[in-house]
């Protein structure tokens, strides 16, 4: 390839220019064309989807008037039944569960129950369950 930088004729200078700058010129033309197409699409999108003006935003929307009356709530008496479903057979969930003399974490420990042991709950008082030999926290027991 002969790159004579001191070409004599204009034709040789044009030929030399195209040899040296053909790729950069092509890239520049391609970039300009891509930008123009993207700008045209963006302008077209903006013209189709106009943002609401301040006057449109500030107009209050009037809600339709409600013509139906609201009825007063009816009072229903609750029927309280004994919690017999809380009584019965349970299993110990904790690795070791203290059986206490009365329903308190400060009470004396009578015995220990271990995981998966079956116990019979005879009464429930708050979060405590009464067994035959003492009290345990109900949250450490689960149904079968």
mmCIF file of the C-alpha atoms, coordinates in Angstrom:
data_MODEL
# 
_entry.id   MODEL 
# 
loop_
_atom_site.group_PDB 
_atom_site.id 
_atom_site.type_symbol 
_atom_site.label_atom_id 
_atom_site.label_alt_id 
_atom_site.label_comp_id 
_atom_site.label_asym_id 
_atom_site.label_entity_id 
_atom_site.label_seq_id 
_atom_site.pdbx_PDB_ins_code 
_atom_site.Cartn_x 
_atom_site.Cartn_y 
_atom_site.Cartn_z 
_atom_site.occupancy 
_atom_site.B_iso_or_equiv 
_atom_site.pdbx_formal_charge 
_atom_site.auth_seq_id 
_atom_site.auth_comp_id 
_atom_site.auth_asym_id 
_atom_site.auth_atom_id 
_atom_site.pdbx_PDB_model_num 
ATOM 1   C CA . UNK A 1 1   ? 0.000   0.000   0.000  1.00 0.00 ? 1   UNK A CA 1 
ATOM 2   C CA . UNK A 1 2   ? 1.502   3.259   -1.101 1.00 0.00 ? 2   UNK A CA 1 
ATOM 3   C CA . UNK A 1 3   ? 0.563   6.156   1.167  1.00 0.00 ? 3   UNK A CA 1 
ATOM 4   C CA . UNK A 1 4   ? 2.312   9.033   -0.488 1.00 0.00 ? 4   UNK A CA 1 
ATOM 5   C CA . UNK A 1 5   ? 1.360   12.025  1.613  1.00 0.00 ? 5   UNK A CA 1 
ATOM 6   C CA . UNK A 1 6   ? 2.537   14.447  -1.038 1.00 0.00 ? 6   UNK A CA 1 
ATOM 7   C CA . UNK A 1 7   ? 0.201   13.345  -3.819 1.00 0.00 ? 7   UNK A CA 1 
ATOM 8   C CA . UNK A 1 8   ? 0.334   15.581  -6.826 1.00 0.00 ? 8   UNK A CA 1 
ATOM 9   C CA . UNK A 1 9   ? -3.058  15.395  -8.500 1.00 0.00 ? 9   UNK A CA 1 
ATOM 10  C CA . UNK A 1 10  ? -6.438  16.097  -6.871 1.00 0.00 ? 10  UNK A CA 1 
ATOM 11  C CA . UNK A 1 11  ? -7.659  12.641  -7.891 1.00 0.00 ? 11  UNK A CA 1 
ATOM 12  C CA . UNK A 1 12  ? -4.778  11.008  -6.021 1.00 0.00 ? 12  UNK A CA 1 
ATOM 13  C CA . UNK A 1 13  ? -5.495  13.173  -2.979 1.00 0.00 ? 13  UNK A CA 1 
ATOM 14  C CA . UNK A 1 14  ? -9.180  12.108  -2.943 1.00 0.00 ? 14  UNK A CA 1 
ATOM 15  C CA . UNK A 1 15  ? -8.156  8.467   -3.323 1.00 0.00 ? 15  UNK A CA 1 
ATOM 16  C CA . UNK A 1 16  ? -5.672  8.805   -0.444 1.00 0.00 ? 16  UNK A CA 1 
ATOM 17  C CA . UNK A 1 17  ? -8.323  10.539  1.707  1.00 0.00 ? 17  UNK A CA 1 
ATOM 18  C CA . UNK A 1 18  ? -10.808 7.685   1.108  1.00 0.00 ? 18  UNK A CA 1 
ATOM 19  C CA . UNK A 1 19  ? -8.165  5.079   1.957  1.00 0.00 ? 19  UNK A CA 1 
ATOM 20  C CA . UNK A 1 20  ? -7.335  6.742   5.257  1.00 0.00 ? 20  UNK A CA 1 
ATOM 21  C CA . UNK A 1 21  ? -10.725 8.036   6.399  1.00 0.00 ? 21  UNK A CA 1 
ATOM 22  C CA . UNK A 1 22  ? -13.356 5.766   4.832  1.00 0.00 ? 22  UNK A CA 1 
ATOM 23  C CA . UNK A 1 23  ? -14.146 3.835   8.037  1.00 0.00 ? 23  UNK A CA 1 
ATOM 24  C CA . UNK A 1 24  ? -14.308 6.880   10.364 1.00 0.00 ? 24  UNK A CA 1 
ATOM 25  C CA . UNK A 1 25  ? -16.486 8.759   7.853  1.00 0.00 ? 25  UNK A CA 1 
ATOM 26  C CA . UNK A 1 26  ? -18.818 5.773   7.565  1.00 0.00 ? 26  UNK A CA 1 
ATOM 27  C CA . UNK A 1 27  ? -19.089 5.490   11.366 1.00 0.00 ? 27  UNK A CA 1 
ATOM 28  C CA . UNK A 1 28  ? -19.852 9.211   11.677 1.00 0.00 ? 28  UNK A CA 1 
ATOM 29  C CA . UNK A 1 29  ? -22.563 9.076   8.997  1.00 0.00 ? 29  UNK A CA 1 
ATOM 30  C CA . UNK A 1 30  ? -24.078 5.950   10.569 1.00 0.00 ? 30  UNK A CA 1 
ATOM 31  C CA . UNK A 1 31  ? -24.084 7.594   14.019 1.00 0.00 ? 31  UNK A CA 1 
ATOM 32  C CA . UNK A 1 32  ? -25.780 10.735  12.734 1.00 0.00 ? 32  UNK A CA 1 
ATOM 33  C CA . UNK A 1 33  ? -28.438 8.686   10.923 1.00 0.00 ? 33  UNK A CA 1 
ATOM 34  C CA . UNK A 1 34  ? -29.120 6.583   14.038 1.00 0.00 ? 34  UNK A CA 1 
ATOM 35  C CA . UNK A 1 35  ? -29.442 9.692   16.209 1.00 0.00 ? 35  UNK A CA 1 
ATOM 36  C CA . UNK A 1 36  ? -31.874 11.302  13.756 1.00 0.00 ? 36  UNK A CA 1 
ATOM 37  C CA . UNK A 1 37  ? -34.086 8.203   13.666 1.00 0.00 ? 37  UNK A CA 1 
ATOM 38  C CA . UNK A 1 38  ? -34.131 7.915   17.474 1.00 0.00 ? 38  UNK A CA 1 
ATOM 39  C CA . UNK A 1 39  ? -34.906 11.621  17.888 1.00 0.00 ? 39  UNK A CA 1 
ATOM 40  C CA . UNK A 1 40  ? -37.744 11.355  15.377 1.00 0.00 ? 40  UNK A CA 1 
ATOM 41  C CA . UNK A 1 41  ? -39.270 8.387   17.274 1.00 0.00 ? 41  UNK A CA 1 
ATOM 42  C CA . UNK A 1 42  ? -38.962 10.200  20.612 1.00 0.00 ? 42  UNK A CA 1 
ATOM 43  C CA . UNK A 1 43  ? -40.592 13.341  19.205 1.00 0.00 ? 43  UNK A CA 1 
ATOM 44  C CA . UNK A 1 44  ? -43.397 11.253  17.703 1.00 0.00 ? 44  UNK A CA 1 
ATOM 45  C CA . UNK A 1 45  ? -43.986 9.528   21.078 1.00 0.00 ? 45  UNK A CA 1 
ATOM 46  C CA . UNK A 1 46  ? -44.019 12.848  22.952 1.00 0.00 ? 46  UNK A CA 1 
ATOM 47  C CA . UNK A 1 47  ? -46.503 14.367  20.538 1.00 0.00 ? 47  UNK A CA 1 
ATOM 48  C CA . UNK A 1 48  ? -48.877 11.395  20.916 1.00 0.00 ? 48  UNK A CA 1 
ATOM 49  C CA . UNK A 1 49  ? -48.635 11.170  24.722 1.00 0.00 ? 49  UNK A CA 1 
ATOM 50  C CA . UNK A 1 50  ? -48.939 14.669  26.043 1.00 0.00 ? 50  UNK A CA 1 
ATOM 51  C CA . UNK A 1 51  ? -48.607 15.293  29.761 1.00 0.00 ? 51  UNK A CA 1 
ATOM 52  C CA . UNK A 1 52  ? -51.600 16.925  31.447 1.00 0.00 ? 52  UNK A CA 1 
ATOM 53  C CA . UNK A 1 53  ? -51.333 20.664  31.901 1.00 0.00 ? 53  UNK A CA 1 
ATOM 54  C CA . UNK A 1 54  ? -51.467 22.439  35.239 1.00 0.00 ? 54  UNK A CA 1 
ATOM 55  C CA . UNK A 1 55  ? -55.029 23.586  34.545 1.00 0.00 ? 55  UNK A CA 1 
ATOM 56  C CA . UNK A 1 56  ? -56.122 19.985  33.950 1.00 0.00 ? 56  UNK A CA 1 
ATOM 57  C CA . UNK A 1 57  ? -54.426 18.773  37.112 1.00 0.00 ? 57  UNK A CA 1 
ATOM 58  C CA . UNK A 1 58  ? -55.819 21.478  39.384 1.00 0.00 ? 58  UNK A CA 1 
ATOM 59  C CA . UNK A 1 59  ? -59.467 20.880  38.422 1.00 0.00 ? 59  UNK A CA 1 
ATOM 60  C CA . UNK A 1 60  ? -61.142 19.071  41.310 1.00 0.00 ? 60  UNK A CA 1 
ATOM 61  C CA . UNK A 1 61  ? -63.010 15.959  40.380 1.00 0.00 ? 61  UNK A CA 1 
ATOM 62  C CA . UNK A 1 62  ? -66.557 15.943  41.674 1.00 0.00 ? 62  UNK A CA 1 
ATOM 63  C CA . UNK A 1 63  ? -67.649 12.637  43.148 1.00 0.00 ? 63  UNK A CA 1 
ATOM 64  C CA . UNK A 1 64  ? -71.155 11.429  42.329 1.00 0.00 ? 64  UNK A CA 1 
ATOM 65  C CA . UNK A 1 65  ? -73.669 11.914  45.099 1.00 0.00 ? 65  UNK A CA 1 
ATOM 66  C CA . UNK A 1 66  ? -74.626 8.855   47.087 1.00 0.00 ? 66  UNK A CA 1 
ATOM 67  C CA . UNK A 1 67  ? -78.357 8.352   47.384 1.00 0.00 ? 67  UNK A CA 1 
ATOM 68  C CA . UNK A 1 68  ? -78.364 5.081   49.300 1.00 0.00 ? 68  UNK A CA 1 
ATOM 69  C CA . UNK A 1 69  ? -78.685 5.331   53.057 1.00 0.00 ? 69  UNK A CA 1 
ATOM 70  C CA . UNK A 1 70  ? -76.476 3.329   55.346 1.00 0.00 ? 70  UNK A CA 1 
ATOM 71  C CA . UNK A 1 71  ? -78.341 1.157   57.801 1.00 0.00 ? 71  UNK A CA 1 
ATOM 72  C CA . UNK A 1 72  ? -77.400 1.186   61.457 1.00 0.00 ? 72  UNK A CA 1 
ATOM 73  C CA . UNK A 1 73  ? -75.400 -1.847  62.559 1.00 0.00 ? 73  UNK A CA 1 
ATOM 74  C CA . UNK A 1 74  ? -77.330 -4.560  64.326 1.00 0.00 ? 74  UNK A CA 1 
ATOM 75  C CA . UNK A 1 75  ? -76.200 -5.673  67.754 1.00 0.00 ? 75  UNK A CA 1 
ATOM 76  C CA . UNK A 1 76  ? -75.634 -9.395  68.044 1.00 0.00 ? 76  UNK A CA 1 
ATOM 77  C CA . UNK A 1 77  ? -75.049 -10.928 71.436 1.00 0.00 ? 77  UNK A CA 1 
ATOM 78  C CA . UNK A 1 78  ? -72.034 -13.168 71.637 1.00 0.00 ? 78  UNK A CA 1 
ATOM 79  C CA . UNK A 1 79  ? -72.663 -16.670 72.835 1.00 0.00 ? 79  UNK A CA 1 
ATOM 80  C CA . UNK A 1 80  ? -69.908 -17.739 75.188 1.00 0.00 ? 80  UNK A CA 1 
ATOM 81  C CA . UNK A 1 81  ? -69.342 -21.452 75.339 1.00 0.00 ? 81  UNK A CA 1 
ATOM 82  C CA . UNK A 1 82  ? -66.857 -23.185 77.579 1.00 0.00 ? 82  UNK A CA 1 
ATOM 83  C CA . UNK A 1 83  ? -63.489 -23.805 75.971 1.00 0.00 ? 83  UNK A CA 1 
ATOM 84  C CA . UNK A 1 84  ? -63.637 -27.558 76.137 1.00 0.00 ? 84  UNK A CA 1 
ATOM 85  C CA . UNK A 1 85  ? -61.747 -27.779 72.835 1.00 0.00 ? 85  UNK A CA 1 
ATOM 86  C CA . UNK A 1 86  ? -58.644 -26.410 74.601 1.00 0.00 ? 86  UNK A CA 1 
ATOM 87  C CA . UNK A 1 87  ? -58.618 -29.402 76.921 1.00 0.00 ? 87  UNK A CA 1 
ATOM 88  C CA . UNK A 1 88  ? -57.330 -32.822 76.014 1.00 0.00 ? 88  UNK A CA 1 
ATOM 89  C CA . UNK A 1 89  ? -54.131 -34.429 74.805 1.00 0.00 ? 89  UNK A CA 1 
ATOM 90  C CA . UNK A 1 90  ? -51.118 -32.296 73.864 1.00 0.00 ? 90  UNK A CA 1 
ATOM 91  C CA . UNK A 1 91  ? -47.485 -32.947 72.980 1.00 0.00 ? 91  UNK A CA 1 
ATOM 92  C CA . UNK A 1 92  ? -44.432 -31.113 74.312 1.00 0.00 ? 92  UNK A CA 1 
ATOM 93  C CA . UNK A 1 93  ? -42.698 -28.942 71.666 1.00 0.00 ? 93  UNK A CA 1 
ATOM 94  C CA . UNK A 1 94  ? -39.794 -27.698 73.785 1.00 0.00 ? 94  UNK A CA 1 
ATOM 95  C CA . UNK A 1 95  ? -36.639 -29.734 74.361 1.00 0.00 ? 95  UNK A CA 1 
ATOM 96  C CA . UNK A 1 96  ? -37.324 -29.539 78.123 1.00 0.00 ? 96  UNK A CA 1 
ATOM 97  C CA . UNK A 1 97  ? -40.465 -28.101 79.732 1.00 0.00 ? 97  UNK A CA 1 
ATOM 98  C CA . UNK A 1 98  ? -40.708 -27.253 83.440 1.00 0.00 ? 98  UNK A CA 1 
ATOM 99  C CA . UNK A 1 99  ? -43.853 -28.367 85.292 1.00 0.00 ? 99  UNK A CA 1 
ATOM 100 C CA . UNK A 1 100 ? -44.492 -25.798 88.033 1.00 0.00 ? 100 UNK A CA 1 
ATOM 101 C CA . UNK A 1 101 ? -46.526 -25.869 91.252 1.00 0.00 ? 101 UNK A CA 1 
ATOM 102 C CA . UNK A 1 102 ? -48.771 -22.972 90.143 1.00 0.00 ? 102 UNK A CA 1 
ATOM 103 C CA . UNK A 1 103 ? -49.227 -20.774 87.034 1.00 0.00 ? 103 UNK A CA 1 
ATOM 104 C CA . UNK A 1 104 ? -46.144 -18.573 87.339 1.00 0.00 ? 104 UNK A CA 1 
ATOM 105 C CA . UNK A 1 105 ? -42.601 -18.631 86.022 1.00 0.00 ? 105 UNK A CA 1 
ATOM 106 C CA . UNK A 1 106 ? -41.476 -17.880 89.586 1.00 0.00 ? 106 UNK A CA 1 
ATOM 107 C CA . UNK A 1 107 ? -43.204 -20.985 91.027 1.00 0.00 ? 107 UNK A CA 1 
ATOM 108 C CA . UNK A 1 108 ? -41.313 -24.058 92.215 1.00 0.00 ? 108 UNK A CA 1 
ATOM 109 C CA . UNK A 1 109 ? -40.458 -26.643 89.517 1.00 0.00 ? 109 UNK A CA 1 
ATOM 110 C CA . UNK A 1 110 ? -42.119 -29.996 90.285 1.00 0.00 ? 110 UNK A CA 1 
ATOM 111 C CA . UNK A 1 111 ? -40.910 -31.977 87.257 1.00 0.00 ? 111 UNK A CA 1 
ATOM 112 C CA . UNK A 1 112 ? -39.566 -31.749 83.701 1.00 0.00 ? 112 UNK A CA 1 
ATOM 113 C CA . UNK A 1 113 ? -41.182 -32.952 80.496 1.00 0.00 ? 113 UNK A CA 1 
ATOM 114 C CA . UNK A 1 114 ? -39.175 -33.629 77.344 1.00 0.00 ? 114 UNK A CA 1 
ATOM 115 C CA . UNK A 1 115 ? -39.897 -33.182 73.620 1.00 0.00 ? 115 UNK A CA 1 
ATOM 116 C CA . UNK A 1 116 ? -42.743 -35.315 72.172 1.00 0.00 ? 116 UNK A CA 1 
ATOM 117 C CA . UNK A 1 117 ? -44.027 -36.338 75.619 1.00 0.00 ? 117 UNK A CA 1 
ATOM 118 C CA . UNK A 1 118 ? -47.812 -36.703 75.695 1.00 0.00 ? 118 UNK A CA 1 
ATOM 119 C CA . UNK A 1 119 ? -49.688 -34.781 78.419 1.00 0.00 ? 119 UNK A CA 1 
ATOM 120 C CA . UNK A 1 120 ? -53.349 -34.403 79.376 1.00 0.00 ? 120 UNK A CA 1 
ATOM 121 C CA . UNK A 1 121 ? -54.510 -30.788 79.882 1.00 0.00 ? 121 UNK A CA 1 
ATOM 122 C CA . UNK A 1 122 ? -57.302 -30.600 82.463 1.00 0.00 ? 122 UNK A CA 1 
ATOM 123 C CA . UNK A 1 123 ? -57.710 -26.794 82.627 1.00 0.00 ? 123 UNK A CA 1 
ATOM 124 C CA . UNK A 1 124 ? -56.546 -23.656 80.820 1.00 0.00 ? 124 UNK A CA 1 
ATOM 125 C CA . UNK A 1 125 ? -56.000 -20.356 82.599 1.00 0.00 ? 125 UNK A CA 1 
ATOM 126 C CA . UNK A 1 126 ? -54.712 -17.568 80.328 1.00 0.00 ? 126 UNK A CA 1 
ATOM 127 C CA . UNK A 1 127 ? -51.483 -18.773 78.767 1.00 0.00 ? 127 UNK A CA 1 
ATOM 128 C CA . UNK A 1 128 ? -51.032 -21.593 81.302 1.00 0.00 ? 128 UNK A CA 1 
ATOM 129 C CA . UNK A 1 129 ? -52.271 -25.188 81.087 1.00 0.00 ? 129 UNK A CA 1 
ATOM 130 C CA . UNK A 1 130 ? -52.943 -27.297 84.177 1.00 0.00 ? 130 UNK A CA 1 
ATOM 131 C CA . UNK A 1 131 ? -51.767 -30.897 84.146 1.00 0.00 ? 131 UNK A CA 1 
ATOM 132 C CA . UNK A 1 132 ? -52.333 -33.551 86.825 1.00 0.00 ? 132 UNK A CA 1 
ATOM 133 C CA . UNK A 1 133 ? -49.020 -32.719 88.527 1.00 0.00 ? 133 UNK A CA 1 
ATOM 134 C CA . UNK A 1 134 ? -48.711 -28.954 87.920 1.00 0.00 ? 134 UNK A CA 1 
ATOM 135 C CA . UNK A 1 135 ? -48.780 -26.091 85.425 1.00 0.00 ? 135 UNK A CA 1 
ATOM 136 C CA . UNK A 1 136 ? -46.936 -25.500 82.106 1.00 0.00 ? 136 UNK A CA 1 
ATOM 137 C CA . UNK A 1 137 ? -46.914 -22.680 79.564 1.00 0.00 ? 137 UNK A CA 1 
ATOM 138 C CA . UNK A 1 138 ? -49.415 -23.497 76.825 1.00 0.00 ? 138 UNK A CA 1 
ATOM 139 C CA . UNK A 1 139 ? -47.222 -22.044 74.051 1.00 0.00 ? 139 UNK A CA 1 
ATOM 140 C CA . UNK A 1 140 ? -44.781 -24.965 74.462 1.00 0.00 ? 140 UNK A CA 1 
ATOM 141 C CA . UNK A 1 141 ? -47.521 -27.540 73.814 1.00 0.00 ? 141 UNK A CA 1 
ATOM 142 C CA . UNK A 1 142 ? -49.143 -28.554 70.527 1.00 0.00 ? 142 UNK A CA 1 
ATOM 143 C CA . UNK A 1 143 ? -52.068 -30.708 69.451 1.00 0.00 ? 143 UNK A CA 1 
ATOM 144 C CA . UNK A 1 144 ? -51.501 -34.151 67.940 1.00 0.00 ? 144 UNK A CA 1 
# 
